[in-house]
Amino acid sequence: MAKRAVSERGSCIRVACQAFGISESCYRYERKLDAENAEVANWLLRLTDNHRSWGFGLCYLYLRNVRGFQWNHKRVYRIYKELELNLRIKPRKRLVRDKPKALTVPEGINQVWSMDFMHDQLEDGRTFRLFNVIDDFNREAIGMEVDFSLPSEWGIRLEHIQPGNPQQNAYVERFNRTVRYEWLSQYYWRDLAQVQDFATKWMWSYNHDRPNMALAGVTPKQ
């Protein structure tokens, strides 16, 4: 109303502020968050476009822990909903089951590594395999070997899981699910070199850029 009195009635700012009981600083206040909100929205759109499987939690942890932005959690989520990004992933119906026993976590890095195999196909139908190795302590991806054949040449002591108990290898099984969901099943692969190159780049991003929920929202390298 004070601004209308100034613009339409020709009143001076001081008189208009006195008439409506506001300070001149309040009259001159301009929102400074619009540009910053646009930056938040831009980051969220880029993240969800490049990482289609990331929900709000991973996006927020990446912005806070990896990029160092101090944006408020509620504010970021409000913009996330305004962009309708919360509607991208339809929640699945969950089944009630008994709570599994807690997994044993090593006390430091390079004490226990978990490994497992995956497989997929190229465009021409040829099958290739992935051999994944992670560190159980900080979930760091130690290696991802991709080839048509992966012979066993080991210089370490192997401890196999018990038959029918895949939960004993849960750390690398969870890693395999991330690999499958985030990139392996999303593309048609032209040749083996393309898969190997993508695996190398993704592994670096996984270790340095992707927040891990099991690590309180920081990356394995952090």
C-alpha positions as CSV (number, residue, x, y, z in Angstrom):
1,M,0.0,0.0,0.0
2,A,2.9,2.4,0.7
3,K,4.4,1.7,-2.7
4,R,1.0,2.4,-4.3
5,A,0.7,5.7,-2.4
6,V,4.2,6.7,-3.7
7,S,3.6,5.6,-7.3
8,E,0.0,6.5,-7.8
9,R,-0.5,9.4,-5.4
10,G,2.9,11.0,-5.6
11,S,3.6,10.8,-1.9
12,C,7.1,10.9,-0.6
13,I,8.5,7.6,0.8
14,R,9.0,9.0,4.3
15,V,5.4,10.2,4.6
16,A,4.0,6.9,3.1
17,C,6.0,4.8,5.6
18,Q,4.7,6.9,8.5
19,A,1.2,6.7,7.3
20,F,1.2,2.9,7.1
21,G,3.5,2.3,10.1
22,I,6.4,0.7,8.4
23,S,10.1,1.5,8.3
24,E,11.9,2.9,5.2
25,S,14.2,-0.2,5.2
26,C,11.1,-2.4,5.1
27,Y,9.8,-0.3,2.2
28,R,13.0,-0.7,0.2
29,Y,13.5,-4.4,0.9
30,E,13.8,-6.6,-2.1
31,R,13.9,-10.4,-2.1
32,K,17.4,-11.7,-2.7
33,L,16.5,-15.3,-2.8
34,D,15.1,-15.5,-6.3
35,A,18.4,-15.8,-8.0
36,E,19.7,-18.3,-5.5
37,N,16.4,-20.3,-5.8
38,A,17.0,-20.4,-9.5
39,E,20.5,-21.8,-8.9
40,V,19.1,-24.5,-6.6
41,A,16.6,-25.4,-9.2
42,N,19.3,-25.6,-11.9
43,W,21.4,-27.9,-9.8
44,L,18.5,-30.2,-9.0
45,L,17.5,-30.4,-12.7
46,R,21.1,-31.2,-13.7
47,L,21.5,-33.8,-11.0
48,T,18.2,-35.6,-11.7
49,D,18.9,-35.5,-15.5
50,N,22.4,-37.0,-15.1
51,H,21.5,-39.4,-12.3
52,R,18.0,-40.6,-13.1
53,S,17.8,-42.9,-10.1
54,W,18.8,-40.3,-7.5
55,G,16.0,-39.2,-5.2
56,F,15.9,-36.1,-3.1
57,G,18.1,-37.6,-0.4
58,L,21.1,-38.2,-2.7
59,C,20.7,-34.9,-4.4
60,Y,20.6,-33.0,-1.2
61,L,23.6,-34.9,0.3
62,Y,25.6,-34.3,-2.9
63,L,24.9,-30.5,-2.8
64,R,25.8,-30.3,0.9
65,N,28.6,-32.8,1.4
66,V,30.3,-32.9,-2.0
67,R,29.6,-29.4,-3.4
68,G,29.6,-27.6,0.0
69,F,26.4,-25.6,-0.4
70,Q,24.8,-24.6,2.9
71,W,21.2,-24.4,1.6
72,N,18.5,-25.3,4.0
73,H,17.1,-28.8,3.8
74,K,13.4,-27.7,3.7
75,R,14.1,-25.0,1.2
76,V,15.8,-27.4,-1.2
77,Y,13.0,-29.9,-0.8
78,R,10.4,-27.2,-1.5
79,I,12.0,-26.3,-4.8
80,Y,12.4,-30.1,-5.5
81,K,8.6,-30.5,-5.2
82,E,7.9,-27.3,-7.1
83,L,9.8,-28.8,-10.0
84,E,7.7,-32.0,-9.6
85,L,10.9,-34.1,-9.3
86,N,9.3,-36.0,-6.4
87,L,6.9,-37.5,-8.9
88,R,9.6,-39.1,-11.1
89,I,10.0,-42.4,-9.1
90,K,6.8,-44.2,-8.2
91,P,7.1,-45.9,-4.8
92,R,6.8,-49.6,-4.7
93,K,4.6,-51.5,-2.3
94,R,6.8,-52.9,0.4
95,L,6.5,-56.3,2.1
96,V,6.8,-56.7,5.9
97,R,9.7,-59.0,6.8
98,D,11.8,-59.8,9.8
99,K,14.6,-57.5,10.5
100,P,17.9,-59.0,9.3
101,K,20.9,-59.3,11.6
102,A,23.4,-56.4,11.4
103,L,26.4,-57.0,9.2
104,T,29.9,-57.1,10.6
105,V,31.8,-53.9,9.6
106,P,35.6,-54.0,9.5
107,E,37.5,-51.5,11.7
108,G,39.5,-50.0,8.9
109,I,40.1,-49.9,5.1
110,N,41.8,-52.8,3.2
111,Q,40.9,-55.3,5.9
112,V,38.1,-57.0,4.1
113,W,37.2,-56.8,0.4
114,S,34.0,-58.2,-1.1
115,M,33.8,-59.3,-4.7
116,D,31.1,-60.6,-7.1
117,F,30.3,-61.1,-10.7
118,M,27.7,-59.5,-13.0
119,H,26.8,-60.0,-16.7
120,D,25.1,-58.2,-19.5
121,Q,25.0,-58.2,-23.3
122,L,26.2,-56.0,-26.2
123,E,24.0,-54.9,-29.1
124,D,25.2,-57.9,-31.1
125,G,24.1,-60.3,-28.4
126,R,27.5,-61.3,-27.1
127,T,27.6,-61.7,-23.3
128,F,30.2,-59.9,-21.2
129,R,31.0,-60.1,-17.5
130,L,31.9,-57.6,-14.8
131,F,34.0,-58.4,-11.8
132,N,33.4,-55.9,-8.9
133,V,35.5,-55.5,-5.8
134,I,34.7,-53.1,-3.0
135,D,36.1,-52.3,0.4
136,D,33.6,-53.3,3.1
137,F,34.7,-50.5,5.5
138,N,34.1,-47.4,3.4
139,R,32.3,-49.0,0.4
140,E,35.0,-47.8,-2.0
141,A,35.0,-49.4,-5.4
142,I,38.4,-51.0,-5.6
143,G,38.0,-52.3,-9.1
144,M,35.6,-53.1,-11.9
145,E,37.0,-55.5,-14.5
146,V,35.0,-55.9,-17.7
147,D,35.7,-58.6,-20.3
148,F,34.3,-61.6,-22.2
149,S,36.3,-64.0,-20.0
150,L,37.7,-63.4,-16.5
151,P,40.0,-66.3,-15.5
152,S,40.7,-66.8,-11.8
153,E,44.3,-65.9,-10.9
154,W,44.3,-65.0,-7.2
155,G,47.1,-64.2,-4.7
156,I,44.7,-63.7,-1.8
157,R,42.8,-65.9,0.6
158,L,39.1,-66.4,-0.4
159,E,36.3,-66.9,2.1
160,H,33.2,-68.0,0.2
161,I,29.7,-67.3,1.6
162,Q,27.6,-70.2,2.7
163,P,25.2,-71.6,0.1
164,G,21.7,-70.0,0.3
165,N,23.0,-67.0,2.4
166,P,23.5,-64.2,-0.1
167,Q,23.1,-61.7,2.8
168,Q,26.6,-62.6,3.8
169,N,27.8,-60.8,0.7
170,A,25.4,-57.9,1.2
171,Y,27.8,-55.0,0.7
172,V,28.9,-55.9,-2.8
173,E,25.4,-57.2,-3.7
174,R,24.1,-53.7,-2.8
175,F,26.9,-52.2,-5.0
176,N,25.9,-54.5,-7.9
177,R,22.3,-53.2,-7.6
178,T,23.6,-49.6,-7.9
179,V,25.7,-50.5,-10.9
180,R,22.8,-52.3,-12.6
181,Y,20.2,-49.6,-11.8
182,E,22.3,-46.4,-12.4
183,W,24.0,-47.3,-15.7
184,L,24.5,-50.9,-16.8
185,S,20.8,-51.5,-17.7
186,Q,20.2,-48.1,-19.1
187,Y,22.1,-48.2,-22.3
188,Y,22.7,-50.4,-25.4
189,W,26.4,-51.2,-25.5
190,R,28.1,-51.0,-28.8
191,D,31.3,-52.9,-27.9
192,L,33.4,-54.0,-24.9
193,A,35.7,-50.9,-25.0
194,Q,32.6,-48.6,-24.5
195,V,31.6,-50.6,-21.4
196,Q,35.1,-50.5,-20.0
197,D,35.4,-46.8,-20.5
198,F,32.0,-46.1,-19.0
199,A,32.8,-48.4,-16.0
200,T,36.1,-46.6,-15.3
201,K,34.4,-43.1,-15.4
202,W,31.4,-44.2,-13.3
203,M,33.6,-45.8,-10.7
204,W,35.5,-42.6,-10.2
205,S,32.3,-40.7,-9.8
206,Y,30.9,-43.3,-7.4
207,N,34.0,-43.0,-5.2
208,H,34.4,-39.2,-5.3
209,D,30.9,-37.6,-6.1
210,R,28.1,-39.9,-5.1
211,P,27.0,-39.6,-1.4
212,N,26.5,-43.0,0.3
213,M,23.6,-43.4,2.7
214,A,25.5,-46.1,4.6
215,L,28.3,-43.6,5.3
216,A,26.1,-40.8,6.7
217,G,25.8,-39.1,3.4
218,V,29.5,-38.7,2.5
219,T,31.4,-40.3,-0.4
220,P,33.7,-43.3,0.1
221,K,36.7,-41.1,-0.6
222,Q,35.5,-38.6,2.0
